[in-house]
Each structure stands twice: as C-alpha cells, then as structure tokens.
Amino acid sequence: MRSGLFIGLGGTGTMTVAYVKAKLRDIYKAEGRLDQFDSENCFLCIDTDLATIDKIRKTPGLGDDILDMNSDFISLGNVNPYLTYHHANSHTGKKERLEAWAVNPERWTNTTLSEGAKASRQIGRSTLVNNSDEVLSRLRAKLNLLRSFIIKRRGMDNRGSDGSNTPNSTTQTSQYASTPLITVFSSGTGGTGSSILLDILLYIDKTFKSLFTGEDPYLRLFLFMSRPFLEKNPHNSYMPLNSFALYSELNQMYEDYMFNEGKSFSTLSVIDINARFPGQVDVKTSPFKFVIPIDNMLGQKSFSVEELPEITANISTYLHIGTGSDSISSKFDNDLAGIAENRSLRANFEDDKLWYPYLVPVGFRRIKKPNEELKTYIKTRLKYEILQYGLRGSNFVNVHTDEVERKKVVDNFVNNNIFKYINRENRVSGLQNIDSDYRKNLFQSVGIDNDIIIIPEEQHKKLNEYWFAFQTIVNDELDKLRRSWSDNTSMLSKKRYLDLIMEDVRTDTESKILQFGFRYAEGLIGIADDKKCTDYILSCEEKRTSLNETVQNDKIEEILKFAKKGKKNLAEYQTALVEFAELRISQLINEFKIEILYDLTETNKGLLETFRKTSYDGKGGLAGYINYINAEIANAKYAYEELAKSFAITLHDVTTEYYPPLAPMTSATTPWKTHNLFSDLYNVSVVEAETTTPPNTLGDYIPIRQSSDASIHSLEEVLKELHHLCLLPGEAYYFCQEKNLDPRTKQSDIIDAFVDEDKLDKFISNSLLTNHESELYKWLDKSLEATIDERDLEYLSDDLRQKTELMFGVTYPVSGVTERAIYVGQSERFAENFGYNRGGIDVFVPNETVNDDSVFYKIRMVPGYTFRAYNGYDAIYNPYINERDKNFSNYFPHIHKDLKDKTMSELGLASFDDDIILIALFESIKRALKKSDSTNYNRLFDGGMGSEASGLNRFSSATSSDRSFFEFNLHDGNNATVNIATKIDFQGGKIKVVEQKHWNIKAINFKASILFDEILIGYTADLNNLRKTLYDGLKKLQVDNKQILREYIENNMELIVEEFDALIGIPIQEKGLTGMESERKYMSSLYDMVPELKIEIIQTLS
C-alpha cells in the first residue's frame, strides 16, 4: 500500500482533501486495516475561509471528525492584511521583502480574512508574511511523518548521516509504494489557493529535500481550472485575471526548473527561503512532476463546481491506491519522458513566450455495482427506523388500547419491581422485603417464632412483670430498627431498598425500551408512578387509622386483662402479645412504606419522577431522551431523503455508471419508490416490514417490532444487538444508568453512540453478512460481471466508450504523444466489451489484488497539453491583456509586482545580465585590438614583456597560450563549452586571472536567454562583484594606457561590435536558436546594452 501526503489549498482544495481522506479511510476500513490508516497517510489543508470547515462538517460522509483541526488544518483567516503591512514596516527585513512584491499594500483591507481572501491574490499572499514559519513547521511535521512511512516501507531501521536511502533489508516493494508521494489540490481562480500555491510548492520542495537528501518529490498538482468558477461568479472581474496570472507563473516556475537553475522563485518568495534552508541555496526547486487540470467539462456535458471536489477525490484516490495505480504511474512516467523538451508540443502566447506541455488531462469512467451504496442505504434507513419506530416507538396507551390489559401490565411492572421489596404478598424468595425483613427482626428479638411466643414456666405467675419487660424489648428493638432504616450502611436501610427497587426499575425499563421504545417506557412509569404508587400511598395512609394509638392502647388493656387472670388465660395472653408486636411493627412498616413511596413518587426529586421526567430545561430522564430523539428523527429522516436525492442525481453522473442503476429506486412523489431493489432486500434480510398497511410518506413499509420469523430480524432484535454492542462487561443496562439520566449528561451522546456508524457497520458485518443464505449476502457476493444482464452490456459499452472524455476542455487535440487507456476489471474478456485490445498499448490490470469485483474502470491519461490548448483560455487571456494594457489600474493579479512584464528568470537574473554582457564586450574589445593593433594589444595585455610591463595581464594557463578573459564557444552536437575566469586579481595596474572554471551546458533547443541565464545562475556567487572589480581595476591603469584603450574603443566600435557579434550572436544563430520572436527580442536586448556599457567603460577610463 502506498504512503502519501495530501495537501489542500483554499476552499476547493480543502474540500477535496476531506473527500480523499474519507474515501481512503473507507477503503482501509473495508479491507480491515483501519488501524494502519494513520501510519500510511497524512493530510494538511490551508485556507482563510472557515466556512469551508462548516460545510465539511455538514456534508454526509465527511462530518466533524474527518479533519483534525489541530493537525490537519492551518487557518490563515485571522490575518489582517492592513496590520500585516504596518507590522512589516517596523521590521526592516520584512519591510524590504514585502515591498519587493506587494502592490499598494497601504490600501489592503483592514479586516481579518476569516471569510476568505475575496479573490485577491495579493491579499491572499499577505497571509504568509507572518505565518510562513508556522506553515513550514507544520509541513515539516507532515513530511517527517511521510518520511517515517517511507523508511518503514523501504525496510530501513534508520537513515544514515549522509541521508542515504539504502535499505537495511531485502524487503521488496514496488517503486511507487516506496516513493514519497505528494498530491496538492488547489484552485487557480480564487484568492487563497491561487495566491499561496507557488510559495507552498517552494516550501514543500525545500522541506522535502532537507529530509530526503538527493531526491525530488513525486508531486502531482491537481489544478482546478477557471471555467466552473467563472460560470458561478460571472460578475467577478478578478477571477479571470487571477487564472491567467497563475497559469503564466506556474509556467515560468516549470521553465526555470527544467531549463534554468530552478532558483529564481526563491528570490521572489514571501520570505527569505534561503535563510531558512541555507544548505539548499544551489539546489534546484522542482515544483511538480506534472499538473492534472480539472475542469467541469466532459465532452458536451458539464457539472457544477460543487461536484468538483468529490469527483477529483475519486480520481486522486484511485491513482494513489487503486489496483492499477502502480502500473499507471510506471507507464505514464515513461510516456512523460522527454515531453518537456519536445518543441512541437509547446505553444506560443503573447510576446512569443512559451507554454510548456506539462498538463496531463485525465478521463475517468467506471461501472460500479453499488455494494457500498446498498450498505449506506441499510445504515441510513436503519438509523431512521431505529430512532422513529424503535427508540421513540408508540405511546403506552396506543400499544395497550384495552384498559384491562393496560392495568395488568402496570400491575405487573409495579409488583415485579417495587412491591416485591415492600409487601409480603409480593415477596420473592431470596430477595429483601421491608414487610418480611423488619417483622422477622422484631419477632426474633422478642422470641416470636411462627407467630407463636413461648413464655418460660417460671414466668407464668409473673405475667404482668413479663409484659412490661416484653414491652420494653419491643420498644428498644423498634428504636434499633428505626436507626437501621436511617443508616445508609445498614442492609435494612431505606437507601438499600430504594437501590434495589431502582435497580429493578432500570433493568425492566431498559427491557421495555428495547421492546417498545422510550415513549412506551415513559408512559408506563408515569402510570405506575402517578396512579399505582399514589393509590398505594393513600391506602397506607388509610391504614394508619387501624394502626393508631387508640387501637394500640386497646391491645395493651387486653393484654393486661389476660395477665390478671393468670395461667388460666395463658394462650389468650400469648396471642395478645404477638398481636401487640404485630401491631407495633405494622405501624413502623406502614410508615416506612409511605416514606419510601414518597421518595419514589411524590416529591419533585422523587426517584421515579426524576427517572422519567426532565429538569426545567427539558434535559435528563426518559423524557429528555425522547426530546432529543424527536429532534434527531428529523435529521435522520433528512439524511435518508438526501440519500434518495443522491441516488436520483446519479442519472447525471459524468464519471460513474451504476449497475443496477440507483436513480430508478427513487420516486417523483415520495423519496423512495416502494418495492425498489434495495427496499426489497432490506425487508427480507434486515428488518421485516408490515406490508398489510400502506407505505409511509417516504415510500417504505413500516418495520415490524416483534416477529415470529426466526430467519429475519425484527426491529426489537436489531435494538438488542446494538444494545449488546453498547454494554461494557458487567453492565445490565445502558440508557437507564443513573449518570445517563442526569440532566447534566449529554443524552445526545448516549443516543448517537447507540446508532453511530461503527455499530451499524458491526451489526451489518456480524449479524447480516454472516448468514450466507440471506438474499442480502447473495446479492453482495455476486460480482459486477455476473450481475450485468447481457441485454444491458451493449448499452453500457457504448456509453463508456462515448463518455470517457478528458476532464479538460480543449481547443485542439495534442499529437505526437503516447495516449493509452488503462482498464481495471475482473477479466480481459469483459474489458474487451469497452474497447480494450489485447496486445496493444492499452493496459489491463486485474482488480483481484484488492478483492473488489464490484467495479470496472477505464482511465485515459494524455500527457503533453499546454494551458494554451484549454478551451477556456480566451475567457481569461482577453480580460488579462485588456487590464494589462491599462497597466492593471483596476486590479493587479500577480503575486509579485514585477511579474507583469518580466518572467521569473528575468527577475531572478536581471542584475547579472549587464555584468555578463560587460565581460563579453570587454572580450570583444580585446579581440578587436589584437587583430587590428598588435602593438598596443601586447602593451596592454602583456605580450610577454614581463611583469614589470604595464597593461592588462593576459589569461594564464598551463600552456601559457593566449586565452580569453571570457570565452563562449558552441561546439557540434548538443553541448556548448563556456569558460569563465572567476577569480580576478588586480596587481600593479594589471588584471590577472588566477583561476579558470569550465562548465558544459546543452545548447541545442535552448533559446538564447536561457543559455545566458544558465551561465549567470551557475556563477552568481563569483560574478556578484565583477563589475565593481573590473572598473576598479581599469581605474588603476596607468594614464597613458587608459588613453590608448579609451581612444581605441571610441574609434573602433564597428570592429568591436563585429567581434561581439562573432562572440555571441553568430554561433547562436548558426545553431538556429533565434527562430522565435521572443529569442530575437532577447538577443536584440543584449546588443542594446552595448552602447550604454561602452559609455561606462569610456567614463571609467577618463
């Protein structure tokens, strides 16, 4: 699997990266390798407009978590351009740097850019003035991650100190699997992406080369073309200018890399990049491997700008990770080889400047069996039905419409969960019970066993005395029992019984929720609380009458009466004692029952009250769940309806043909067509439906809650399986945990976790797809080829042939390049239906390596296009020229103020042109003097008269032959040898060359300006002070020698120019390097320098 870094610039670029990350993550998840996702891929987005992030969060399939805002996103929206300018004014280095490129920065907007750069490239670029170091730091972190992936891929334990990439093992990986792949997405039209693109490409290159010694990044630039943005913003006059300016700047950056020294943009960057990377001053900047232009035209069809990110993400993801991606990249790199040097592919634009052929339009077409779409349908519909029919459910009174049945259900709930802990008649063996527990404790304490008290024989004559002792014991024990009731640590405490009651209430309610839904459970507890328990409290309060003090005193009188009669009435006496104890404990138990039921039901904080009701703000309790579910149902229903819309618009999908088609599953009257393919699969394999009732407003039959058919899930079974996934070990309930009912808890998180995508995926994989006999499994298991009906094959093949158009509208096709198609499918036989020819240049890649037989791809990649071939060219060129002719008085579109009339190379080298022509002119003077006046030549250039002779010393060499101070010779073949003396020492009024450097460069197919630029870049460090050094030396000549040289120059300019022409012009013309107007103009500019330089030399000699 490949490792890669994906970078999005501006809104469209950021949106595309979000889609790429989502699609890659889905692939890893489908392959069971989600745990490896973060160790093989990294992402970074840079934008000013935070609205893009909000859009991503609201986009189905992306959401809140797709981009990590701490590591995946850099916000430049907090920049105030006006304050940036004023801050730079107080810092000398920043001021000089900004003033070098900025146009009227004092007029920049005095607001932050949180809503975007408003299509202004200068303002957009201002965001990097103070943020470049953060961007570089974050880029380095991401590229370090990529480096760690690649080291692991290459089988390396560590990199050597020399940066060597030599593996420490014999691990074999494909070339591209172990290549650091970088993909950048950017629009060329707006204010953010187009303004920072070139600087970011430079930052990427510099940072990459500081980490990957000796390597160039394999960087693909997906560039969103101008047409879709101009169509959406027809009145924005900046956008066409931005596009043309950016295209020309990219072209110059590429030209500088391919044919010059690739250093020019370093001098034009927002910051002093060489200061950040001092070790790379002489290293070429390689901006990109190639550019994939993305337009919204496919043949005669177009699509909206909003569709660009996802369509581009499909293409990028496939090229990065798809089955045939290595094969595509390998063959494509071979196709690209030499294209840049192919003069026939270049195109001219205004002033005869060249457009270079580095654009690689892509055509992408696929047939897709919608397996994943079916799973998405199941998850989306299931989530809606779980919320609507499952968790929300019907009201209690609607489920049990019969009053007798309703009473029975309520009685069972209260008896089984509350009264069994309170009443003897509801007691369950082995469980605590207030009635039984307290009675047992008292009776044991006073000697009552099975309602019988045994009085010792010796007490029979002292029954009065026994009574008073008995009464004391009863009272003491009752006091103890009251203390136990209040003692939270006691097994007989009220808290203990409440805990037992609520434990059972929670467990049973959880079961009722899964069986019938929250509304049912809340209604059931409401009746149990407000009716059943309240009635019981009333009955307990009425019982107080029969247990009052008068009754107690009557019982005491009866006991005393029997005591007086002595042994004769012993049996009655014993019975009376038991009845007294029963009376006293019944009084206590009755009060405890009232108290505990009040704690459950009657106060505002009653446990059943808070269990089912919300707080004042509508949060907490079962009702709080219902409030959130009611709101979330609307969102789930909306998502389900939007899915139908997304299916419907696949009819107009320009890159994908679904088979079976998705659009016919939708309806004009309801979102979904009743009995559509997916619906039928759902109802026979996922959740059984009630087909005897009419469909709902969505077009679906309502799911059956309970089913007797074991071969298909009921909604209750689905809920139970998801419920099981939510429970932690040892937990009996999920929704009804005390903390989850607390108003301070976000109950939305509890519901969201129950129906999150991960659990729905697990339900599908663990419960639905393990049944190999189900219709759902059988359908998903069938390959695309096996699914396509023969009757549809002809239509699909014709459609695919016709629609595999390039996503780049062209005015003319490119010729003379290798154009191949890549087919990715299950079999070559199948691919032949769509134009594949065995043995031809096309490539077939079996998709079995990723175990995906549901997709067939056809991809066209055509290298060799230029921006001039774009059929949206005139729409950006004409406005640009019109504005340029007005000196960009309304809006300046370039990122550097001097780029309006000079190229990057010219800007980067302008300070050295005069110097090199000065040396050429001086050489021409020397050559003319030698031919026409050998006496003065020997006098001035030391023709062997010794070191004491005054004049200009000749060039020293090993052979002592007369050599030029500057030589320029074009040889046969493809090489030109340039000899430049680079170290000059003025001694005794003479110029002595003490070192010579030789450098071979290609001359054929190079225009003249490039030829000189090559020389100048190579010797920048040596030529920096050449003018000053030469003039200082001339000033040191003896007066008579100055006069001889000055007079010769003034009187022999025709001879000197002839030598200058022989030195520079003739050799170049002989090689045919001035065939283009731009080259002729450049050569003319070199000759135009001669008169001015002549005056400088004369003045210096005066």
Long-range contacts (C-beta under 8 A, 24 or more apart in sequence): 1-33, 1-36, 1-40, 1-177, 1-321, 2-40, 2-176, 2-177, 2-179, 2-181, 2-320, 2-321, 2-325, 3-40, 3-41, 3-146, 3-149, 3-150, 3-153, 3-177, 3-180, 3-181, 4-40, 4-41, 4-42, 4-146, 4-181, 4-182, 4-183, 4-320, 5-41, 5-42, 5-43, 5-44, 5-142, 5-143, 5-145, 5-146, 5-180, 5-181, 5-182, 5-183, 6-41, 6-42, 6-43, 6-44, 6-182, 6-183, 6-185, 6-316, 7-43, 7-44, 7-45, 7-46, 7-182, 7-183, 7-184, 7-185, 7-200, 7-204, 8-43, 8-44, 8-45, 8-46, 8-47, 8-184, 8-185, 8-186, 9-45, 9-46, 9-47, 9-184, 9-185, 9-186, 9-187, 9-192, 9-193, 9-196, 9-197, 9-200, 10-46, 10-47, 10-186, 10-187, 10-190, 10-191, 10-192, 10-193, 10-194, 10-196, 11-47, 11-49, 11-51, 11-52, 11-116, 11-187, 11-190, 11-192, 11-193, 12-185, 12-186, 12-187, 12-190, 12-193, 12-224, 12-305, 12-308, 12-309, 13-45, 13-47, 13-184, 13-185, 13-186, 13-187, 13-193, 13-224, 14-45, 14-46, 14-47, 14-52, 14-53, 14-56, 14-67, 14-73, 15-52, 15-55, 15-56, 15-309, 16-185, 16-222, 16-308, 16-309, 16-310, 16-312, 16-313, 16-316, 17-43, 17-44, 17-45, 17-67, 17-72, 17-185, 18-45, 18-56, 18-59, 18-62, 18-66, 18-67, 18-309, 19-62, 19-309, 19-310, 19-312, 19-313, 20-183, 20-313, 20-316, 20-317, 21-66, 21-67, 21-72, 22-61, 22-62, 22-66, 22-313, 23-313, 23-314, 23-317, 24-317, 24-320, 24-321, 26-372, 27-317, 27-321, 29-761, 30-372, 31-850, 31-851, 39-149, 39-152, 40-149, 42-142, 42-145, 42-146, 42-149, 43-67, 43-72, 43-142, 44-72, 44-73, 44-74, 44-138, 44-139, 44-142, 45-72, 45-73, 45-74, 46-73, 46-74, 46-76, 46-135, 46-192, 46-196, 46-200, 47-73, 47-74, 47-75, 47-76, 47-77, 47-192, 48-75, 48-76, 48-77, 48-79, 48-113, 48-114, 48-115, 48-116, 48-117, 48-124, 48-127, 48-191, 48-192, 49-77, 49-113, 49-114, 49-115, 49-116, 49-117, 49-192, 50-75, 50-77, 50-114, 50-115, 51-115, 51-116, 60-639, 60-642, 60-643, 60-646, 71-138, 71-141, 74-131, 74-134, 74-135, 74-138, 76-113, 76-127, 76-128, 76-131, 76-192, 77-112, 77-113, 77-114, 77-115, 77-116, 78-112, 78-113, 78-114, 79-112, 79-113, 79-126, 79-127, 79-130, 79-131, 80-109, 80-110, 80-111, 80-112, 80-113, 81-105, 81-108, 81-109, 81-110, 81-113, 81-123, 81-126, 81-127, 82-108, 82-109, 82-110, 83-110, 84-108, 84-126, 84-127, 84-129, 84-130, 85-126, 87-130, 88-129, 93-272, 94-129, 97-270, 97-271, 97-272, 98-129, 100-268, 100-896, 100-897, 101-125, 101-268, 101-270, 101-895, 101-896, 101-897, 101-898, 102-126, 102-897, 103-888, 103-892, 103-897, 104-892, 116-190, 116-191, 116-192, 117-190, 117-191, 117-192, 117-195, 118-191, 119-189, 119-190, 119-191, 119-233, 119-236, 119-238, 119-239, 119-242, 120-191, 120-195, 120-238, 120-891, 121-191, 121-194, 121-195, 121-242, 121-245, 121-246, 121-893, 121-894, 121-895, 122-195, 122-892, 122-895, 123-191, 123-195, 124-190, 124-191, 124-192, 124-194, 124-195, 124-196, 125-195, 125-196, 125-199, 125-270, 125-895, 127-192, 127-195, 127-196, 128-196, 128-199, 128-270, 128-271, 129-270, 129-271, 132-199, 132-203, 132-270, 132-271, 133-271, 133-276, 135-200, 135-203, 136-203, 136-207, 136-276, 139-203, 139-204, 139-207, 140-207, 140-210, 140-211, 143-180, 143-204, 143-207, 143-208, 143-211, 144-211, 146-180, 146-182, 147-180, 147-211, 147-212, 150-178, 150-179, 150-180, 150-212, 153-177, 153-178, 154-178, 162-213, 163-212, 163-213, 163-214, 164-213, 165-212, 165-214, 165-215, 174-326, 175-326, 175-330, 176-218, 176-325, 176-326, 176-329, 176-330, 177-326, 179-218, 180-208, 180-212, 180-215, 180-217, 180-218, 181-218, 181-220, 181-320, 182-208, 182-217, 182-218, 182-219, 182-220, 183-219, 183-220, 183-222, 183-316, 183-320, 184-219, 184-220, 184-221, 184-222, 184-288, 185-222, 185-224, 185-312, 185-316, 186-221, 186-222, 186-223, 186-224, 187-223, 187-224, 187-229, 188-223, 188-224, 188-225, 188-226, 188-242, 188-243, 188-246, 188-247, 188-250, 189-224, 189-226, 189-229, 189-230, 189-239, 189-242, 189-243, 189-246, 190-229, 190-239, 190-242, 191-238, 191-242, 193-224, 194-242, 194-243, 194-245, 194-246, 195-895, 197-246, 197-250, 198-246, 198-249, 198-250, 198-253, 198-265, 198-287, 198-895, 199-269, 199-270, 199-895, 201-253, 201-285, 201-287, 201-288, 202-265, 202-266, 202-269, 202-273, 202-285, 202-287, 203-273, 205-285, 205-286, 205-287, 206-273, 206-276, 206-277, 206-280, 206-285, 207-277, 209-277, 209-280, 209-283, 210-277, 210-279, 210-280, 216-286, 217-286, 217-289, 218-289, 219-286, 219-287, 219-288, 219-289, 220-288, 220-289, 220-290, 220-291, 220-292, 220-316, 220-319, 221-287, 221-288, 221-290, 221-291, 221-292, 222-291, 222-292, 222-294, 222-312, 222-315, 222-316, 223-250, 223-291, 223-292, 223-293, 223-294, 224-294, 224-308, 224-312, 225-293, 225-294, 225-295, 225-296, 225-808, 225-870, 225-872, 226-872, 226-875, 226-876, 227-295, 227-296, 227-297, 227-809, 227-872, 227-875, 228-295, 228-296, 228-302, 228-304, 228-305, 228-308, 229-305, 230-872, 230-875, 230-876, 231-296, 231-305, 232-304, 232-305, 237-879, 237-890, 237-891, 238-891, 238-893, 240-875, 240-876, 240-879, 240-880, 241-876, 241-879, 241-880, 241-883, 241-891, 241-893, 242-893, 243-876, 244-876, 244-877, 244-879, 244-880, 244-893, 245-880, 245-893, 245-894, 245-895, 245-899, 247-867, 247-876, 248-349, 248-353, 248-899, 249-894, 249-895, 249-899, 249-904, 250-287, 250-291, 251-354, 251-355, 251-356, 251-867, 252-899, 252-903, 252-904, 252-905, 253-285, 253-287, 253-904, 254-287, 254-288, 254-340, 254-356, 254-358, 255-354, 255-356, 255-903, 255-904, 255-905, 256-285, 256-904, 256-905, 256-908, 257-284, 257-285, 257-286, 257-287, 258-340, 258-356, 259-1006, 259-1010, 259-1014, 260-905, 260-1010, 260-1013, 260-1014, 260-1017, 261-1013, 261-1014, 261-1017, 261-1018, 262-286, 263-908, 263-1017, 264-904, 264-905, 264-907, 264-908, 264-909, 265-904, 265-908, 266-908, 267-907, 267-908, 268-895, 268-896, 268-899, 268-904, 268-907, 268-908, 288-358, 289-336, 290-336, 290-358, 290-359, 290-360, 290-863, 291-358, 291-359, 291-360, 292-359, 292-360, 292-361, 292-362, 293-359, 293-360, 293-361, 293-807, 293-808, 293-865, 293-870, 294-807, 294-808, 295-807, 295-808, 295-809, 295-870, 295-872, 296-807, 297-805, 297-807, 297-808, 297-809, 297-871, 298-363, 298-654, 298-655, 298-803, 298-805, 298-806, 298-807, 299-802, 299-803, 299-805, 301-652, 301-654, 301-803, 303-652, 303-654, 311-654, 311-655, 311-807, 314-364, 314-655, 314-656, 315-362, 315-364, 315-655, 315-807, 318-364, 318-857, 318-859, 322-824, 322-850, 322-857, 323-824, 323-845, 323-846, 323-847, 323-849, 323-850, 323-852, 324-822, 324-824, 324-843, 324-845, 324-847, 324-857, 324-859, 327-822, 327-843, 327-845, 328-822, 328-843, 328-845, 328-859, 328-861, 331-820, 331-822, 331-843, 332-360, 332-861, 332-863, 334-818, 335-817, 335-818, 335-820, 335-861, 335-863, 336-360, 336-863, 339-817, 339-863, 339-864, 341-1005, 342-816, 342-864, 343-1005, 344-816, 345-814, 345-816, 345-817, 345-864, 345-866, 346-866, 347-866, 347-868, 347-869, 348-868, 348-1076, 349-868, 349-877, 350-877, 350-881, 351-1077, 351-1078, 351-1081, 352-1076, 352-1077, 352-1078, 352-1079, 352-1081, 353-903, 353-1078, 354-1076, 354-1078, 355-866, 355-867, 355-868, 356-866, 357-814, 357-863, 357-864, 357-865, 357-866, 358-866, 359-808, 359-864, 359-865, 359-866, 359-867, 359-869, 360-861, 360-862, 360-863, 360-865, 361-806, 361-807, 361-808, 361-810, 361-861, 361-862, 361-865, 362-806, 362-807, 362-808, 362-859, 362-860, 362-861, 363-804, 363-805, 363-806, 363-807, 363-858, 363-859, 363-860, 363-861, 363-862, 364-655, 364-804, 364-807, 364-857, 364-858, 364-859, 364-860, 365-655, 365-656, 365-657, 365-800, 365-803, 365-804, 365-857, 365-858, 365-859, 366-655, 366-656, 366-657, 366-855, 366-856, 366-857, 366-858, 367-656, 367-657, 367-658, 367-659, 367-784, 367-788, 367-796, 367-800, 367-855, 367-856, 368-656, 368-657, 368-658, 368-659, 368-784, 368-854, 368-855, 368-856, 369-658, 369-659, 369-660, 369-782, 369-783, 369-784, 369-787, 369-854, 369-855, 370-658, 370-660, 370-662, 371-780, 371-854, 373-647, 373-658, 373-662, 374-678, 374-681, 374-779, 374-780, 375-761, 375-764, 376-643, 377-643, 377-678, 377-682, 378-678, 378-682, 378-686, 378-760, 378-764, 378-768, 379-757, 379-760, 379-761, 379-764, 380-636, 380-639, 380-640, 380-643, 381-640, 381-682, 381-700, 382-686, 382-687, 382-718, 382-760, 382-763, 383-636, 383-639, 383-640, 383-755, 383-760, 384-633, 384-636, 384-637, 384-639, 384-640, 385-687, 385-703, 385-715, 386-715, 386-718, 386-719, 386-722, 386-754, 386-755, 387-629, 387-632, 387-633, 387-636, 387-751, 387-755, 388-633, 388-636, 388-637, 389-517, 389-702, 389-703, 389-705, 389-715, 390-517, 390-703, 390-705, 390-715, 390-716, 390-718, 390-719, 391-513, 391-517, 391-518, 391-625, 391-629, 391-719, 391-751, 391-754, 392-517, 392-518, 392-519, 392-626, 392-629, 392-630, 392-633, 393-516, 393-517, 393-518, 393-519, 393-520, 393-705, 394-516, 394-517, 394-519, 394-520, 395-519, 395-520, 395-523, 396-516, 396-519, 396-520, 396-521, 396-522, 396-523, 396-524, 396-526, 396-527, 397-523, 399-516, 399-520, 406-527, 409-524, 410-524, 410-527, 410-528, 410-531, 410-532, 411-532, 413-508, 413-524, 413-525, 413-528, 414-528, 414-532, 414-533, 416-504, 416-508, 417-501, 417-504, 417-505, 417-508, 418-501, 418-504, 418-505, 418-528, 418-533, 418-600, 419-536, 420-504, 421-497, 421-500, 421-501, 421-504, 422-497, 422-593, 422-596, 422-597, 431-500, 432-491, 432-496, 432-497, 432-500, 434-497, 434-589, 434-592, 434-593, 434-596, 435-589, 437-492, 438-481, 438-492, 438-585, 438-588, 438-589, 438-592, 439-582, 439-585, 439-589, 441-477, 441-481, 441-492, 442-474, 442-477, 442-478, 442-481, 442-581, 442-584, 442-585, 443-581, 443-585, 445-473, 445-477, 446-470, 446-473, 446-474, 446-477, 446-581, 448-578, 448-581, 451-578, 452-574, 452-578, 453-574, 453-577, 453-578, 453-581, 454-574, 455-570, 455-573, 455-574, 460-566, 460-567, 460-570, 461-566, 461-567, 463-562, 463-563, 463-566, 463-570, 463-573, 464-560, 464-563, 464-564, 466-563, 467-559, 467-560, 467-563, 467-577, 470-577, 471-556, 471-580, 474-580, 474-581, 474-584, 478-584, 478-585, 478-588, 481-588, 482-588, 485-592, 494-592, 494-595, 494-596, 494-599, 497-596, 498-596, 498-599, 498-600, 498-607, 501-596, 501-600, 501-607, 502-607, 502-611, 502-738, 505-608, 505-611, 505-736, 506-611, 506-732, 506-733, 506-736, 506-737, 506-738, 507-732, 507-733, 507-736, 509-611, 509-622, 509-733, 509-736, 510-723, 510-732, 510-733, 510-734, 510-735, 510-736, 513-735, 513-736, 514-716, 514-719, 514-720, 514-723, 515-705, 515-706, 515-716, 516-705, 518-622, 518-625, 518-626, 518-629, 518-735, 519-626, 521-612, 521-622, 522-612, 522-622, 522-623, 522-626, 525-608, 525-611, 525-612, 525-622, 526-612, 528-608, 529-600, 529-601, 529-606, 529-608, 529-609, 529-612, 530-601, 533-597, 533-600, 533-601, 533-608, 534-601, 534-602, 536-593, 536-597, 537-594, 537-597, 537-598, 537-601, 537-602, 540-590, 540-593, 540-594, 540-597, 541-594, 543-590, 544-590, 547-583, 547-586, 547-587, 547-590, 551-583, 552-580, 552-583, 552-584, 552-587, 555-579, 555-580, 555-583, 556-580, 610-741, 611-736, 611-741, 614-743, 615-743, 617-743, 619-743, 619-744, 619-747, 620-741, 620-742, 620-743, 620-744, 620-745, 620-747, 621-741, 621-743, 622-741, 624-741, 624-743, 624-747, 625-735, 625-747, 625-750, 625-751, 628-747, 628-748, 628-751, 629-751, 632-748, 632-751, 632-752, 636-755, 637-698, 640-671, 640-698, 641-671, 641-698, 644-671, 644-672, 645-671, 654-803, 657-796, 657-799, 657-800, 659-784, 659-787, 659-788, 659-792, 659-796, 660-787, 667-699, 670-695, 670-697, 670-698, 670-699, 671-698, 671-699, 672-698, 672-699, 672-700, 673-699, 674-699, 674-700, 674-701, 681-775, 681-776, 681-779, 684-712, 684-774, 684-775, 684-776, 685-712, 685-768, 685-771, 685-774, 685-775, 685-776, 685-777, 686-712, 686-713, 686-718, 686-768, 686-776, 687-712, 687-713, 687-714, 687-715, 687-718, 688-712, 688-713, 688-714, 713-767, 713-768, 718-763, 721-763, 721-766, 721-767, 722-754, 722-755, 722-759, 722-760, 722-763, 723-754, 725-759, 725-762, 725-763, 726-753, 726-754, 726-759, 783-826, 783-853, 783-854, 784-825, 784-826, 784-853, 784-854, 784-855, 784-856, 785-825, 785-826, 785-827, 785-830, 785-853, 785-856, 793-833, 796-833, 796-834, 797-833, 797-834, 797-835, 800-834, 800-835, 800-858, 801-834, 801-835, 804-858, 804-860, 806-860, 806-862, 808-865, 808-870, 809-870, 809-871, 809-872, 810-865, 810-869, 810-870, 810-871, 811-869, 811-870, 811-871, 811-873, 812-869, 814-862, 814-864, 814-865, 814-869, 816-864, 817-862, 817-863, 817-864, 818-863, 819-860, 819-861, 819-862, 820-860, 820-861, 821-858, 821-859, 821-860, 822-857, 822-858, 822-859, 822-860, 822-861, 823-856, 823-857, 823-858, 824-855, 824-856, 824-857, 824-858, 824-859, 825-855, 825-856, 825-857, 826-853, 826-856, 830-856, 831-856, 834-858, 905-1009, 905-1010, 905-1013, 906-1009, 908-1017, 909-1012, 909-1013, 909-1016, 909-1017, 912-1016, 912-1020, 912-1023, 913-1012, 913-1016, 913-1086, 913-1089, 914-1027, 914-1089, 914-1093, 915-1016, 915-1023, 915-1026, 915-1027, 916-1012, 916-1015, 916-1016, 916-1023, 917-1086, 917-1089, 917-1090, 917-1093, 918-1026, 918-1027, 918-1030, 918-1093, 918-1096, 919-965, 919-966, 919-980, 919-1026, 919-1030, 920-966, 920-968, 920-1060, 920-1063, 920-1064, 921-1056, 921-1060, 921-1090, 921-1093, 921-1094, 921-1097, 922-965, 922-966, 922-1030, 922-1097, 923-964, 923-965, 923-966, 923-967, 923-1059, 923-1063, 924-1056, 924-1057, 924-1059, 924-1060, 924-1063, 925-1045, 925-1048, 925-1049, 925-1056, 925-1059, 925-1097, 926-952, 926-964, 926-965, 927-964, 927-1059, 927-1062, 927-1063, 928-1052, 928-1055, 928-1056, 928-1058, 928-1059, 929-1048, 929-1052, 930-962, 931-1055, 931-1059, 932-1052, 932-1055, 933-1048, 936-1044, 936-1048, 939-1041, 939-1044, 940-1041, 940-1044, 940-1045, 942-990, 947-988, 950-988, 950-989, 950-990, 950-1037, 950-1038, 950-1041, 951-989, 951-990, 951-1037, 951-1041, 952-990, 952-991, 952-1037, 953-987, 953-990, 953-991, 953-992, 953-993, 955-981, 955-993, 955-996, 956-992, 956-993, 956-994, 957-996, 963-996, 965-991, 965-993, 968-1063, 968-1064, 968-1067, 969-1067, 970-1003, 970-1067, 970-1068, 970-1070, 970-1071, 973-1004, 974-1002, 974-1003, 974-1004, 975-1000, 975-1001, 975-1002, 975-1003, 976-1000, 976-1001, 976-1002, 976-1003, 976-1011, 978-1015, 980-1015, 980-1019, 980-1022, 982-1019, 982-1022, 982-1023, 983-1022, 984-1026, 984-1029, 984-1030, 984-1033, 986-1029, 986-1032, 986-1033, 986-1036, 989-1036, 989-1037, 989-1038, 989-1041, 991-1030, 991-1033, 997-1022, 1003-1071, 1003-1073, 1004-1071, 1004-1073, 1006-1073, 1007-1073, 1007-1074, 1007-1076, 1007-1078, 1007-1079, 1007-1082, 1008-1068, 1008-1073, 1008-1074, 1008-1079, 1008-1082, 1008-1083, 1008-1086, 1009-1078, 1009-1079, 1009-1082, 1011-1068, 1011-1073, 1012-1086, 1031-1096, 1031-1100, 1034-1097, 1034-1100, 1034-1101, 1035-1100, 1037-1101, 1042-1101, 1042-1102, 1043-1101, 1045-1101, 1046-1098, 1046-1101, 1046-1102, 1049-1094, 1049-1097, 1049-1098, 1049-1101, 1050-1098, 1053-1094, 1056-1094, 1057-1087, 1057-1090, 1060-1087, 1060-1090
